Every structure is written in structure tokens, then in C-alpha cells.
């Protein structure tokens, strides 16, 4: 997904769940409208990025 793809979404539950090879920089993502990110990266075993600032 591109950073602006999240602007109009409110639900990201399990969006990348099971994405074993996902390891992208998400620092530019605008997720301010996303209300639920429960298990968004569940079982994304390769994900190793900073998700806070």
C-alpha cells in the first residue's frame, strides 16, 4: 500500500496478517483515520520496522 491509501479507511484489522514477507517502511503512512488496527501485523514474521516516533 502507498501511504495515502489509508487516509479514508477506518478499519485495518488483520490487513497484513500472515504476510510473511512484509517488511516495508511505514513511517510515511497517514493512518490518522484508522480506528481499529487489531492484529494488523499478526504473523508478519519478517516485519522489523520502527512503528513509533
C-alpha positions as CSV (number, residue, x, y, z in Angstrom):
1,X,0.0,0.0,0.0
2,X,1.0,3.5,-0.6
3,X,1.0,6.0,2.4
4,X,-2.1,7.9,1.2
5,X,-4.1,4.7,0.7
6,X,-5.1,4.7,4.4
7,X,-6.5,8.2,4.5
8,X,-10.1,7.2,4.1
9,X,-10.0,3.9,5.9
10,X,-11.2,3.4,9.5
11,X,-10.6,-0.4,9.7
12,X,-7.2,-2.1,9.2
13,X,-7.9,-5.3,11.2
14,X,-5.5,-8.1,10.0
15,X,-4.6,-6.0,7.0
16,X,-1.2,-7.7,6.8
17,X,-1.9,-10.7,8.9
18,X,0.0,-13.7,7.6
19,X,2.1,-11.6,5.3
20,X,5.3,-13.5,6.0
21,X,7.5,-11.4,3.7
22,X,6.2,-7.9,4.6
23,X,9.0,-5.6,5.9
24,X,8.4,-2.1,4.5
25,X,9.0,1.4,5.8
26,X,5.6,2.6,7.1
27,X,6.8,5.9,8.5
28,X,5.1,7.9,5.8
29,X,1.7,6.3,6.2
30,X,-1.1,8.6,7.3
31,X,-3.3,6.3,9.5
32,X,-4.9,9.1,11.4
33,X,-8.4,8.0,10.3
34,X,-7.8,4.3,11.2
35,X,-9.7,3.4,14.4
36,X,-9.0,-0.3,14.6
37,X,-5.6,-1.8,13.8
38,X,-6.2,-5.0,15.8
39,X,-3.8,-7.7,14.6
40,X,-2.8,-5.6,11.7
41,X,0.7,-7.2,11.6
42,X,-0.2,-10.6,13.2
43,X,2.1,-13.3,11.9
44,X,4.0,-10.9,9.7
45,X,7.2,-12.6,10.8
46,X,9.7,-10.6,8.7
47,X,8.3,-7.2,9.8
48,X,11.1,-5.3,11.6
49,X,10.4,-1.6,11.2
50,X,10.0,1.3,13.7
51,X,6.3,2.0,14.2
52,X,6.6,4.9,16.6
53,X,8.2,8.3,16.8
